[in-house]
Amino acid sequence: MINIYDLEKRELEKKLTNNQIPKFRVNQIWDWLYSKLVHDFSEMKNVDAKTLKFLGDNFYIPNFEIIKRQVDT
């Protein structure tokens, strides 16, 4: 299994298109990961079941932990 955050966008695109997943899915997935900050692939509501299965079979989303929080005062 590959940490999906270890991939650059073009690497993810290559892995998806090599598995007959349309190129436009890359932008959807990227948005869910980096804008909406999902914790699980099942949260990606506009991504089809085939793509979600491929993601779940090949990648994982790590659990991030806040180590230090800085607050502007």
C-alpha positions as protocol buffer text, in pm:
chain_id: "A"
residue {
  index: 1
  type: MET
  ca { x: 0 y: 0 z: 0 }
}
residue {
  index: 2
  type: ILE
  ca { x: 116 y: 348 z: -86 }
}
residue {
  index: 3
  type: ASN
  ca { x: 57 y: 661 z: 121 }
}
residue {
  index: 4
  type: ILE
  ca { x: -139 y: 868 z: -133 }
}
residue {
  index: 5
  type: TYR
  ca { x: 26 y: 1186 z: -2 }
}
residue {
  index: 6
  type: ASP
  ca { x: 364 y: 1049 z: -116 }
}
residue {
  index: 7
  type: LEU
  ca { x: 254 y: 1090 z: -479 }
}
residue {
  index: 8
  type: GLU
  ca { x: 285 y: 1401 z: -688 }
}
residue {
  index: 9
  type: LYS
  ca { x: -23 y: 1489 z: -890 }
}
residue {
  index: 10
  type: ARG
  ca { x: 125 y: 1363 z: -1217 }
}
residue {
  index: 11
  type: GLU
  ca { x: 221 y: 1032 z: -1051 }
}
residue {
  index: 12
  type: LEU
  ca { x: -135 y: 983 z: -930 }
}
residue {
  index: 13
  type: GLU
  ca { x: -263 y: 1066 z: -1277 }
}
residue {
  index: 14
  type: LYS
  ca { x: -38 y: 803 z: -1432 }
}
residue {
  index: 15
  type: LYS
  ca { x: -148 y: 535 z: -1185 }
}
residue {
  index: 16
  type: LEU
  ca { x: -514 y: 613 z: -1246 }
}
residue {
  index: 17
  type: THR
  ca { x: -500 y: 635 z: -1625 }
}
residue {
  index: 18
  type: ASN
  ca { x: -291 y: 316 z: -1644 }
}
residue {
  index: 19
  type: ASN
  ca { x: -587 y: 148 z: -1474 }
}
residue {
  index: 20
  type: GLN
  ca { x: -852 y: 287 z: -1710 }
}
residue {
  index: 21
  type: ILE
  ca { x: -969 y: 556 z: -1470 }
}
residue {
  index: 22
  type: PRO
  ca { x: -1049 y: 886 z: -1647 }
}
residue {
  index: 23
  type: LYS
  ca { x: -794 y: 1164 z: -1615 }
}
residue {
  index: 24
  type: PHE
  ca { x: -1052 y: 1411 z: -1476 }
}
residue {
  index: 25
  type: ARG
  ca { x: -1075 y: 1202 z: -1157 }
}
residue {
  index: 26
  type: VAL
  ca { x: -728 y: 1323 z: -1057 }
}
residue {
  index: 27
  type: ASN
  ca { x: -852 y: 1677 z: -996 }
}
residue {
  index: 28
  type: GLN
  ca { x: -1149 y: 1549 z: -796 }
}
residue {
  index: 29
  type: ILE
  ca { x: -930 y: 1329 z: -578 }
}
residue {
  index: 30
  type: TRP
  ca { x: -669 y: 1603 z: -537 }
}
residue {
  index: 31
  type: ASP
  ca { x: -941 y: 1846 z: -422 }
}
residue {
  index: 32
  type: TRP
  ca { x: -1071 y: 1598 z: -164 }
}
residue {
  index: 33
  type: LEU
  ca { x: -721 y: 1536 z: -31 }
}
residue {
  index: 34
  type: TYR
  ca { x: -580 y: 1888 z: -24 }
}
residue {
  index: 35
  type: SER
  ca { x: -884 y: 2118 z: 2 }
}
residue {
  index: 36
  type: LYS
  ca { x: -1143 y: 1914 z: 187 }
}
residue {
  index: 37
  type: LEU
  ca { x: -888 y: 1714 z: 389 }
}
residue {
  index: 38
  type: VAL
  ca { x: -1079 y: 1385 z: 391 }
}
residue {
  index: 39
  type: HIS
  ca { x: -969 y: 1105 z: 624 }
}
residue {
  index: 40
  type: ASP
  ca { x: -1114 y: 820 z: 421 }
}
residue {
  index: 41
  type: PHE
  ca { x: -1172 y: 757 z: 50 }
}
residue {
  index: 42
  type: SER
  ca { x: -1541 y: 687 z: 117 }
}
residue {
  index: 43
  type: GLU
  ca { x: -1586 y: 1058 z: 199 }
}
residue {
  index: 44
  type: MET
  ca { x: -1519 y: 1146 z: -167 }
}
residue {
  index: 45
  type: LYS
  ca { x: -1886 y: 1186 z: -264 }
}
residue {
  index: 46
  type: ASN
  ca { x: -1840 y: 1273 z: -633 }
}
residue {
  index: 47
  type: VAL
  ca { x: -1598 y: 986 z: -709 }
}
residue {
  index: 48
  type: ASP
  ca { x: -1742 y: 667 z: -859 }
}
residue {
  index: 49
  type: ALA
  ca { x: -1735 y: 329 z: -685 }
}
residue {
  index: 50
  type: LYS
  ca { x: -1479 y: 177 z: -926 }
}
residue {
  index: 51
  type: THR
  ca { x: -1231 y: 456 z: -854 }
}
residue {
  index: 52
  type: LEU
  ca { x: -1293 y: 440 z: -479 }
}
residue {
  index: 53
  type: LYS
  ca { x: -1226 y: 66 z: -485 }
}
residue {
  index: 54
  type: PHE
  ca { x: -903 y: 119 z: -679 }
}
residue {
  index: 55
  type: LEU
  ca { x: -792 y: 385 z: -430 }
}
residue {
  index: 56
  type: GLY
  ca { x: -875 y: 166 z: -132 }
}
residue {
  index: 57
  type: ASP
  ca { x: -697 y: -136 z: -281 }
}
residue {
  index: 58
  type: ASN
  ca { x: -378 y: 53 z: -366 }
}
residue {
  index: 59
  type: PHE
  ca { x: -342 y: 352 z: -135 }
}
residue {
  index: 60
  type: TYR
  ca { x: -409 y: 469 z: 216 }
}
residue {
  index: 61
  type: ILE
  ca { x: -467 y: 806 z: 377 }
}
residue {
  index: 62
  type: PRO
  ca { x: -248 y: 839 z: 685 }
}
residue {
  index: 63
  type: ASN
  ca { x: -381 y: 965 z: 1015 }
}
residue {
  index: 64
  type: PHE
  ca { x: -214 y: 1297 z: 1078 }
}
residue {
  index: 65
  type: GLU
  ca { x: -144 y: 1407 z: 1430 }
}
residue {
  index: 66
  type: ILE
  ca { x: -99 y: 1767 z: 1544 }
}
residue {
  index: 67
  type: ILE
  ca { x: 238 y: 1779 z: 1712 }
}
residue {
  index: 68
  type: LYS
  ca { x: 256 y: 2150 z: 1784 }
}
residue {
  index: 69
  type: ARG
  ca { x: -7 y: 2416 z: 1732 }
}
residue {
  index: 70
  type: GLN
  ca { x: 92 y: 2778 z: 1700 }
}
residue {
  index: 71
  type: VAL
  ca { x: -163 y: 3048 z: 1758 }
}
residue {
  index: 72
  type: ASP
  ca { x: -124 y: 3408 z: 1652 }
}
residue {
  index: 73
  type: THR
  ca { x: -201 y: 3638 z: 1944 }
}
